[in-house]
Amino acid sequence: MRILKNTRSLLFSTAVALSVGLSARTFASSEAPAVESYQQVTNSYSFPLGDFRITALSDGTVPQDLYKLLIGTSHSHTDHLLDREFLENPVEASINAFLIQSADHTILVDTGSGELFGPGYGGKLLDSLASVGLKPQDVTEILITHIHTDHTGGLVRDGQPAFPNATVYVGAPDLKFFLDPSNAQKTGYAEQYFDEAAKTIGVYENLAKVKTFGEGETILPGIKTSLHPGHTPGSAFFTVSSRDQSMTFIGDVIHVAAVQFPDPNVTIVYDVKPEDAASVRKETFGDLAKRRELVAAPHLPFPGVGYVRAEGAGSFSWHPLEYRNRASR
């Protein structure tokens, strides 16, 4: 699907604004009683994976107007798929980060939006981290699935590294693309993404605290990378394995479960190359479903961990991890 350069730039600029939130009318007015609030306590959900402990951490949620964001669908088709899941437009997107803990490492996968979406939209990661007894200085490594603001915004606080002792790992093609502002004009991708990359991962790059990786590298014990360009040039998966158990952190292969699982051809304006993003999604879903692989996804409803099942005719479904709240297995 080709998009004229100026049109696409406008779409991306609109998407940036939407990611910060819709108008105040979306939410309860200031005069509404407190009982109508959806404000939650800090969120975390932990479970074992071999010798690792995995924890999903909520950075909050943001509203998304799918009529303005989705590509390759009609309003009626979107509404039909949303209605099947008892939803309607706009939908709420989770911003999930994940923690991988071993005896020697405390690793974050993505960092949420930090301060960059404005008050009330994301920015809850540090509170969620504190809820499991950790401070920012306890984080030893940060794995970035891709350089978008809702995955790298939490890297900084007041312009300084929020995680002073962490080394940041990111796909080499993403770092090269987003830290070169001339790529905004070359590709029509919104300048704001490049500006914010300089203010987030660029801070760590200037401090020589960024390590890049390519395809199929073991970057830390039990953690292997794979690159899946489309959503961004260096979009990465991280597969974590321990004692015959494994799970894969898939980044932004999926944004809207109700729409893109049954119809993975639907893309979103955040994609650098929408056609490639759709191909990656279909291939990824098919592979994950075949292997029955446990998956962690940043924008599926918190905690964003579960399984993909093939439903036939190129359609898929999402099945959240079984919920447990007890000390023993």
C-alpha positions as CSV (number, residue, x, y, z in Angstrom):
1,M,0.0,0.0,0.0
2,R,1.6,3.3,-1.1
3,I,0.9,6.5,0.7
4,L,1.9,9.9,-0.7
5,K,4.7,11.4,1.2
6,N,2.9,14.5,2.5
7,T,-0.3,12.5,3.3
8,R,1.7,10.0,5.2
9,S,3.6,12.7,7.2
10,L,0.2,14.2,8.1
11,L,-1.1,10.8,9.2
12,F,2.0,10.2,11.4
13,S,1.7,13.6,12.9
14,T,-2.0,12.9,13.7
15,A,-1.0,9.5,15.2
16,V,1.6,11.2,17.5
17,A,-1.1,13.6,18.8
18,L,-3.6,10.7,19.2
19,S,-1.1,8.6,21.1
20,V,-1.0,11.4,23.7
21,G,-4.8,11.1,24.0
22,L,-8.2,12.2,22.7
23,S,-10.2,15.1,23.9
24,A,-11.3,15.4,27.5
25,R,-14.8,14.3,26.3
26,T,-13.4,10.7,26.0
27,F,-13.2,10.6,29.8
28,A,-15.4,11.5,32.7
29,S,-15.8,15.2,33.1
30,S,-14.2,17.0,36.0
31,E,-17.7,17.3,37.6
32,A,-18.3,13.5,37.4
33,P,-18.4,11.6,40.7
34,A,-15.1,9.9,41.6
35,V,-16.7,6.4,41.3
36,E,-16.6,6.8,37.5
37,S,-12.8,7.0,37.4
38,Y,-10.8,4.2,35.9
39,Q,-7.7,5.1,37.9
40,Q,-5.9,1.9,39.0
41,V,-3.2,1.1,41.5
42,T,0.2,0.2,40.2
43,N,0.1,-2.9,38.2
44,S,2.4,-6.0,38.0
45,Y,2.0,-9.6,37.3
46,S,4.9,-12.1,37.9
47,F,5.4,-15.8,36.9
48,P,8.4,-18.2,36.6
49,L,10.0,-19.2,33.4
50,G,12.7,-21.8,34.2
51,D,15.3,-20.0,36.2
52,F,13.9,-16.6,35.2
53,R,11.2,-14.6,36.9
54,I,9.1,-12.6,34.4
55,T,7.0,-9.6,35.5
56,A,4.7,-7.6,33.4
57,L,4.7,-3.9,34.4
58,S,2.0,-1.4,33.4
59,D,3.0,2.0,32.2
60,G,-0.7,2.9,31.9
61,T,-3.1,3.1,29.0
62,V,-3.9,5.6,26.2
63,P,-7.0,6.0,24.0
64,Q,-6.7,5.3,20.3
65,D,-9.1,6.4,17.6
66,L,-8.9,3.5,15.2
67,Y,-10.7,5.3,12.4
68,K,-7.7,7.6,12.1
69,L,-5.0,5.1,12.8
70,L,-5.8,1.9,11.0
71,I,-4.9,1.3,7.3
72,G,-6.5,-1.3,5.0
73,T,-9.9,-1.4,6.7
74,S,-13.2,0.4,6.6
75,H,-15.0,2.0,9.6
76,S,-17.7,-0.7,9.2
77,H,-15.2,-3.5,9.2
78,T,-13.4,-2.1,12.2
79,D,-16.7,-1.7,14.0
80,H,-17.8,-5.2,13.2
81,L,-14.6,-6.7,14.6
82,L,-14.7,-4.5,17.7
83,D,-18.3,-5.4,18.4
84,R,-17.4,-9.1,18.4
85,E,-15.2,-8.3,21.4
86,F,-17.7,-6.1,23.1
87,L,-15.7,-3.0,22.2
88,E,-16.3,0.2,20.3
89,N,-14.1,2.9,18.9
90,P,-12.0,4.5,20.4
91,V,-10.3,1.7,22.2
92,E,-7.8,1.8,25.1
93,A,-4.3,0.6,24.4
94,S,-2.1,-0.8,27.2
95,I,1.5,0.3,27.4
96,N,3.3,-2.7,28.9
97,A,6.9,-3.2,29.8
98,F,8.4,-6.4,31.1
99,L,11.0,-7.4,33.6
100,I,13.3,-10.4,33.3
101,Q,15.1,-11.4,36.5
102,S,17.8,-13.9,37.1
103,A,20.5,-14.4,39.8
104,D,22.8,-11.9,38.0
105,H,20.6,-9.7,35.9
106,T,17.6,-7.3,36.3
107,I,16.4,-6.7,32.7
108,L,13.7,-4.4,31.4
109,V,12.1,-5.0,28.0
110,D,11.0,-1.5,26.9
111,T,10.4,1.4,29.2
112,G,7.0,2.9,28.4
113,S,6.3,6.5,27.4
114,G,7.8,8.3,30.5
115,E,7.0,12.0,30.5
116,L,6.7,12.3,26.7
117,F,2.9,11.7,26.4
118,G,2.0,14.3,29.0
119,P,0.2,14.0,32.4
120,G,-2.3,11.1,32.7
121,Y,-1.0,9.1,29.6
122,G,1.5,6.5,30.5
123,G,4.5,7.3,32.7
124,K,3.6,4.8,35.4
125,L,6.5,2.4,34.9
126,L,8.6,3.6,37.8
127,D,5.7,3.3,40.2
128,S,5.0,-0.3,38.9
129,L,8.7,-1.1,39.3
130,A,8.6,0.2,42.9
131,S,5.6,-2.0,43.6
132,V,7.8,-5.1,43.1
133,G,10.5,-3.7,45.3
134,L,12.9,-2.4,42.7
135,K,14.5,1.0,42.1
136,P,15.7,2.4,38.7
137,Q,19.3,1.9,39.7
138,D,18.6,-1.8,40.2
139,V,18.1,-2.3,36.4
140,T,21.2,-3.8,34.8
141,E,20.1,-4.0,31.1
142,I,17.3,-2.6,29.0
143,L,16.1,-4.4,25.8
144,I,14.4,-2.1,23.3
145,T,12.0,-3.8,20.9
146,H,12.1,-0.7,18.7
147,I,12.7,3.1,18.9
148,H,9.2,4.5,19.3
149,T,8.3,7.0,22.1
150,D,6.0,4.6,24.0
151,H,8.9,2.1,24.3
152,T,11.8,4.5,24.9
153,G,10.2,7.5,26.6
154,G,10.8,6.0,30.0
155,L,14.6,5.9,29.4
156,V,14.9,9.5,30.6
157,R,13.6,11.7,33.4
158,D,14.1,15.4,33.3
159,G,16.5,14.9,30.4
160,Q,18.7,12.5,32.4
161,P,19.0,8.7,32.3
162,A,16.2,7.3,34.4
163,F,18.2,4.0,34.8
164,P,21.8,5.1,35.6
165,N,23.3,1.7,35.8
166,A,21.7,0.1,32.7
167,T,23.2,-0.8,29.3
168,V,20.6,-0.4,26.5
169,Y,20.4,-3.0,23.8
170,V,18.7,-2.1,20.5
171,G,18.6,-3.4,16.9
172,A,21.3,-1.8,14.8
173,P,19.0,-0.8,11.9
174,D,16.7,1.1,14.3
175,L,19.5,3.1,15.9
176,K,20.9,4.0,12.6
177,F,17.5,5.1,11.2
178,F,16.1,7.1,14.2
179,L,19.3,8.9,15.2
180,D,19.7,10.3,11.6
181,P,17.1,13.2,11.4
182,S,17.5,13.4,7.7
183,N,15.5,10.2,7.4
184,A,12.4,12.2,8.3
185,Q,12.6,14.1,5.0
186,K,13.8,11.1,3.0
187,T,10.9,8.8,4.1
188,G,8.1,11.1,5.1
189,Y,8.1,9.7,8.6
190,A,7.1,12.3,11.2
191,E,10.0,14.4,12.5
192,Q,8.8,14.0,16.1
193,Y,9.9,10.4,16.2
194,F,13.5,11.5,15.4
195,D,13.4,14.4,17.8
196,E,12.3,12.1,20.6
197,A,14.8,9.4,19.7
198,A,17.6,12.0,20.2
199,K,16.1,12.9,23.6
200,T,15.7,9.3,24.8
201,I,18.0,6.6,23.5
202,G,20.3,9.4,22.1
203,V,21.1,10.3,25.7
204,Y,22.4,6.8,26.4
205,E,24.2,6.7,23.1
206,N,26.1,9.9,24.0
207,L,27.2,8.2,27.2
208,A,28.4,5.1,25.3
209,K,25.8,3.0,27.1
210,V,24.1,1.6,24.0
211,K,24.9,-1.8,22.5
212,T,23.4,-2.7,19.1
213,F,22.7,-6.2,17.8
214,G,21.8,-8.0,14.6
215,E,19.9,-11.1,13.7
216,G,20.2,-14.2,15.8
217,E,22.5,-12.9,18.5
218,T,22.7,-14.2,22.1
219,I,23.0,-10.8,23.9
220,L,22.6,-12.1,27.4
221,P,22.5,-15.6,29.0
222,G,19.3,-17.2,27.7
223,I,18.2,-14.3,25.6
224,K,18.4,-14.4,21.8
225,T,17.4,-11.7,19.3
226,S,15.7,-11.8,15.9
227,L,15.0,-8.8,13.6
228,H,11.6,-8.3,11.8
229,P,11.7,-5.0,9.9
230,G,8.4,-3.5,8.9
231,H,7.0,-1.6,11.8
232,T,10.4,0.0,12.1
233,P,13.7,-0.9,10.3
234,G,15.1,-2.7,13.3
235,S,12.1,-4.1,15.1
236,A,13.3,-6.9,17.3
237,F,12.0,-9.9,19.1
238,F,13.7,-11.3,22.2
239,T,13.3,-15.0,22.9
240,V,14.0,-16.0,26.5
241,S,14.8,-19.7,27.2
242,S,15.5,-21.6,30.4
243,R,15.2,-25.2,31.4
244,D,13.2,-26.2,28.3
245,Q,10.8,-23.3,28.7
246,S,10.7,-20.2,26.4
247,M,8.7,-17.1,25.6
248,T,9.1,-14.4,23.0
249,F,8.7,-10.7,23.4
250,I,7.3,-9.5,20.1
251,G,7.2,-5.7,20.3
252,D,4.6,-3.9,18.1
253,V,3.7,-6.8,15.8
254,I,0.2,-6.2,17.2
255,H,-1.6,-3.1,18.3
256,V,-5.3,-3.8,18.3
257,A,-6.1,-7.4,19.3
258,A,-9.8,-7.2,18.3
259,V,-9.0,-6.2,14.8
260,Q,-5.5,-7.4,13.8
261,F,-5.8,-11.0,15.1
262,P,-8.8,-11.8,13.0
263,D,-7.5,-9.6,10.1
264,P,-3.7,-9.4,10.3
265,N,-3.7,-7.5,6.9
266,V,-4.9,-4.4,8.8
267,T,-1.9,-2.1,9.4
268,I,-1.5,1.2,11.4
269,V,0.0,4.6,10.6
270,Y,2.9,4.0,13.1
271,D,4.4,1.4,10.6
272,V,7.4,2.6,8.7
273,K,6.5,0.1,5.9
274,P,2.9,-1.1,6.3
275,E,3.1,-3.9,3.8
276,D,6.2,-5.4,5.4
277,A,4.6,-5.0,8.8
278,A,1.5,-7.0,7.7
279,S,3.7,-9.7,6.3
280,V,5.7,-10.0,9.5
281,R,2.5,-10.1,11.5
282,K,1.1,-13.0,9.5
283,E,4.3,-15.0,9.5
284,T,4.8,-14.3,13.2
285,F,1.3,-15.3,14.2
286,G,1.5,-18.5,12.2
287,D,4.8,-19.5,13.7
288,L,3.8,-18.7,17.3
289,A,0.6,-20.6,16.9
290,K,2.3,-23.6,15.4
291,R,4.9,-23.7,18.2
292,R,2.4,-22.8,21.0
293,E,4.9,-20.3,22.1
294,L,4.2,-18.0,25.1
295,V,4.1,-14.4,24.0
296,A,4.6,-11.0,25.6
297,A,3.2,-8.0,23.7
298,P,3.4,-4.3,24.7
299,H,-0.1,-3.1,23.6
300,L,-2.4,-6.0,24.4
301,P,-4.5,-5.7,27.5
302,F,-2.4,-5.9,30.6
303,P,-0.5,-8.0,31.4
304,G,-0.1,-8.7,27.6
305,V,1.1,-12.3,28.0
306,G,-0.6,-15.3,26.4
307,Y,-0.8,-17.5,23.3
308,V,-1.8,-17.1,19.6
309,R,-4.1,-19.7,18.0
310,A,-4.7,-20.1,14.3
311,E,-8.4,-20.0,13.4
312,G,-8.1,-20.8,9.7
313,A,-8.4,-18.7,6.6
314,G,-5.5,-16.5,7.8
315,S,-7.3,-15.5,11.0
316,F,-5.9,-15.8,14.5
317,S,-7.1,-15.4,18.1
318,W,-5.5,-14.3,21.4
319,H,-5.6,-16.3,24.6
320,P,-4.3,-14.7,27.8
321,L,-2.0,-16.6,30.2
322,E,-3.9,-18.4,33.0
323,Y,-4.2,-16.1,36.0
324,R,-2.7,-17.3,39.3
325,N,-2.5,-15.6,42.7
326,R,-0.9,-18.0,45.1
327,A,2.6,-18.7,46.4
328,S,3.1,-22.3,45.1
329,R,2.9,-23.8,41.6
